[in-house]
Amino acid sequence: MTPPVQTYQYNVRDSLSRNLLRGFWKMMTGFRKYYFIAVVALAISALMNTSSFLLVRHFVDDILPTPQVMELAPLIALAFVILAALQGTFSFVSGRFASKTAESLALRLRDAMYDHMQRLSFTYHDNMQTGELLSRSTSDIDAIRRFFSEQAIGVGRIILLFTINFVALLSLNVGLAFISVIVVPVVVLISLFFFGRISRLYERLQEQEAKLSTTLQENLSGVRVVKAFNRQDYERAKFEKQNSEQYRRGRKFLIMHSLFWPISDVVCFAQMIGGYFYAATLVINGEMTVGSYLAYVSLLTMIINPMRNLGRLIVDMSTGVVSYKRVMQVIGEEQESLVAGAHQPQADLRGDVSFEDVSFEYEENTPVLHNISFSVKAGQSVALMGSTGSGKTSLVSLLPRFYEYTSGKIALDGIELRDYPRGWLRKQIGIVEQEPFLFSRTIRENITYGVGRQVSDDEVIAAARAAAVHDVILSFPDGYNTLVGERGVTLSGGQKQRVALARTLLKNPRILLLDDATSSVDSETEDSIRQALLRLMKGRTSFVIAHRIQTVMHADLILVFDKGRIIQRGTHEELLAQPGVYRQIFELQSRIEEEVEREVSDVVGLPV
Amino acid sequence: MSSDFQYEEEDFSSSQVNTSILKRILGAVRPHWKWVLGFMVSIGVVSAMESFFTFLGKRIVDEGIIPRNTDALIHNLTIYGVVSIFFAMFVFAFIFLAGVLGQRVRYDLRKAVFDHLQTLSFSYFDKTPVGWIMSRVTSDTERMADLVTWGMLDVTWAVMNIVFALFFMATINWQLMLIVLVMIPILLRVAMWFKNKILVEYREVRKINSKITGTYNENITGVRVVKALRREEENRREFDNLAENMYRRAFRAAWLSALFLPVVQILSALAIGAILWNGGIQVNLGTMTIGGIQAFIAYVTFMMWPVQDLARVYSEMQQAVASAERFFSLMDSKPDIVNKPGATNPGTIRGDIEFDNVTFYYQPEKPVLTNFNLKVKRGETIALVGPTGGGKSTTVNLICRFYEPKEGRILIGGEDYTNYTLEAIQSRIGVVLQTPHLFSGSIRENLRYGRLGATDEEIEEAAKLAGAHDFIITLEKGYDEEVGEGGVLLSVGQKQLISLARAVLAKPEIFVMDEATSSVDTLTEALIQRGMEVLMKQSTSFIIAHRLSTIRRADRILVIEHGGISEMGSHAQLMQLRGHYYNLYTKQFRDELEAQFDPFAVPERSSLDQHLPGQVVAAGD
């Protein structure tokens, strides 16, 4: 069973609406007829059910007293079975179409949400917590699914049952019909009252459950501390506190349940006894038939009992509505276009980059870059030095248009950066971060991630070799097919970086952004990575963020940053020739070598 | 919790229900047998009354309505009213008793498993993921509690209901009752088949669902990489496949559920048809009443509920039994390290420490320490250096008796330490871990962990000694500031300072520290060093050292490699050897000087003076 095509033929953003009902209605585009079928089938099923009561009435009143009962009884029995079969079939049809709608809408939302999130801006993700987005895309979507598959259809069912059976009641006896529904509003109110409370108590129970889990988890992950301080008894007492609180809250929740059912039972019984009495009196007085009485008994049950669930459904529906709002709030965020751009380039980038008076701020009025100007020719390398927070990383984040600069002009090959489509730009730019993010996939999949074409094994191995990570990979149990992360191997910072390097090599970008790419690498591999990086930088415009003179000295242009401004610029030689921070760093490093010598000779000279 | 553990736990091995496990599950309610008796009796009464109501309905028709006897009508309705009051009371009783008992059993089971966990040894936690244990304590206890309360209740209700209904049907007309009797096993079989199918489907749905959650999670946390690598379309395609899979499974599960009740209903309708046919004829012959037919229809229509309950409990029972098997496997695991019979608490463990030919391994084929010998004088400070995996951590774990030697002995004050109780040793050891572990709660609570009886003054005193006091008082609530889950609200350096202060407060006789490798700012670093000094002065200390200042301060340095000591001596001795230590030290020295100098960090320049020789600092000015 593949999902219906119309699932995908709709843009969820079209159902953004201030009016909730309108939003729901639009969201159901393509499935309204299914849902309609579900409701109609439900009505038919209820109708068949009611008819079977009336059939019994007919049987008792019109056939039993007559001599034809011998011949007609089998027919009535057959009719009864047929009605039941129809009722069953339509109830199945209704359930099937309702769940088709609900599951398809859930699929539609899941897909939309997934895709939407990867198209929201960096700024949005910077300000949004992972857990928050995660709960909206999983549990909230599930609540919406239940809204359509259980709650909305459940409320519909109760209303249909009420209407159809009430009409049938009216056909029996109008006065009796009205007397029989006196308690309906009472039952609904009681049920609303209790389930409102029950759902609050349930939330409190869940909160406590989370606390209990935290206590447990901290105990387990801190087992060393617990044992080292011999605090087992203290931990027991701590857990006991949370555990007994959980018990108390569970108890309250259960007590509320144990009150609701008997109280609503008493109300329903009162209605039934009163109704039975009135109906029986009507029969005794000859105003109604025995068969009608029997039908009445069944009809009454079908009207009153479902009402007890109405409160629960309405309370649940309100959580569904909250979830819907939470999901639509994310969906309502503007995506950043990957394809829009005044300039649609036909060929690859050459790589000339120029910054003219560029300023940038993440939040209004707190600029992180002030009037930055410099330019590099294609294939040249720029090194950026400066303390944390001086604006180096912000500067390189502007090039793939992760963020939009506030003023000034950045040009790539002479064309304004803003005119390039984001998607194309990102294909042209390769990034190796300080702490690369790897996915829980195999190493091979991580290397080929985002390359966007079929890659042969030879190519993958060549890239891994060039990034000096091939031998490491072969030492894992499944080689290139080893999973990264919890289920597989945990890679060290340096290994992750080299995998990311291999990934970038395969991508073959025109512009390279290296954010402190050698800092977390141990000394054995440092040289091989440096070699790999140099190979990678060859022929590409490169931006290198680094702390060490060794790494930056060969750059065509060195920019020294402080508080969002360039305070020094030039080549290694030029910068050494002038007083300033760069020279200080250089001198420090040569002094360090002297210092090492001195320390060693000091100690070694000591008498043992 | 890893999503993968979730799938694994869904698998259950036994489709056959193991009776000894069932007995053990029942053991959980044994202490509360009165409650069990209470809800069983209540539900029994409730189901008898339910059947009786239907029977009363028949009497109202046959005795009151048809003979037009108002007195009989009122009489029967009065009974109806009185019984319904009792009915409501018993409904309250069974929900209350079973529900509250369920919560109580959960509480008991969680308590039992938590208490047991506190006794288990390190080796257990090494090989058992935290997520796995968490599921045992949370979801498995819940399933077991549900089985012994609601499960037992539902089965009792269903069986009693069927029995009472059959009894009343027999009193009305036993031949027709036989038709129903034949139908029940058929209904049960069909219902069980369905419930099992549905359960399997939903388990699949849950599996895929946890995969979907994992995929979402990764796409949110890795969104910057996704965007940088321009992989949106491919990701979407991959996700579509997964989500469609989910759709297929969920839809299948949903329509199977939607099919279940209609099928059972149609089966019951066949029986009702037979009753109408046969009963109608009997009414004509005078052997059956109209009220009787009505009652039969009601009994049979209602019969589907107990049947579906039985089927549901049966299929859930298999899951609960699987839960119980895992739960009891945890409860049955024995701690490796226990007090020897006759182990004593000497009152102090100050004294020389000796490793006598110690061999240790986690897996027999991979020895970590082999014939390791070491003598440490009381009060000495030992620095352990060497490559990862060389055996440094194992050495200190053995001292703490988190593990015991596989061969050889460890002597404290000349006595084999296994002759002492675990409490005697572990309550006198102060441990500071590489990644400090804090518990959610206030700073004060975390410090007090070191000595539960400590007064606020003593806590502050310890914090001052460890150099944590100064930063603590700058916090808004000072010592009452919350540290967050696992200490997330504090920086790494702050956490280290607190865990040092915690150890200071414990006044340990042996101090064990695994120095952090991650860099902290120079000021914090200086404070940490000061805190360590305090501890090193008062106890025999073992430091897995990563910083030169620590190494230099040690009385003796051990280079541990390949499961043994490759070099040992003072700093000067080892430097003169020009071996491993020499290489290690000079590299480290270079790195540290470099790392500590940041030409841009002007305000912190002054704190550098304490660490770098004067001329280097001068270069920066």
Interface residues (C-beta under 8 A of the other chain):
Chain A: M1 T2 P3 V56 F59 V60 I63 L64 P67 V69 M70 L72 A73 P74 I76 A77 L78 F80 V81 L83 A84 A85 Q87 G88 T89 S91 F92 S94 G95 R96 S99 K100 A102 E103 S104 A106 L107 R110 D111 Y114 D115 M117 Q118 R119 L120 F122 H125 T130 L133 L134 S137 T138 S149 E209 L212 S213 T214 L216 Q217 E218 N219 L220 S221 G222 V223 R224 V225 V226 K227 A228 F229 N230 R231 Q232 Y234 E235 R236 F239 E240 N243 S244 Q246 Y247 G250 R251 L254 I255 H257 S258 L259 W261 P262 I263 D265 V266 F269 I273 Y276 F277 A280 T281 V283 I284 V290 Y293 L294 V297 L338 G386 S387 S390 P400 F402 G423 R426 K427 I429 I431 P436 F437 F439 S440 Y449 G450 G452 E486 R487 R503 K507 S523 R548 D562 V581 Q584 I585 E587 L588 Q589 R591 I592 E593 E595 V596 E599 V600 V603 V604 L606 V608
Chain B: S2 D4 G57 I60 V61 G64 I65 I66 R68 T70 L73 I74 L77 Y80 G81 S84 I85 F87 A88 M89 V91 F92 I95 F96 G99 V100 G102 Q103 R104 R106 Y107 R110 K111 F114 D115 L117 Q118 T119 F122 F125 V130 I133 M134 V137 T138 N209 I212 T213 G214 T215 Y216 N217 E218 N219 I220 T221 G222 V223 R224 V225 V226 K227 A228 L229 R230 R231 E232 E234 N235 R236 F239 D240 A243 E244 M246 Y247 R248 A250 F251 R252 A254 W255 S257 A258 L259 L261 P262 V263 Q265 I266 S268 A269 L270 I272 G273 A274 L276 W277 N278 G280 I281 V283 N284 I290 I293 Q294 I297 C400 F402 L422 E423 Q426 S427 I429 G430 V431 L433 H437 F439 S440 Y449 G450 L452 E485 G486 R502 A506 V512 S570 H571 A572 Q573 M575 Q576 R578 Y582 T586 K587 F589 R590 L593 E594 F597 D598 P599 F600 A601 P613 Q615 V616 A619 G620
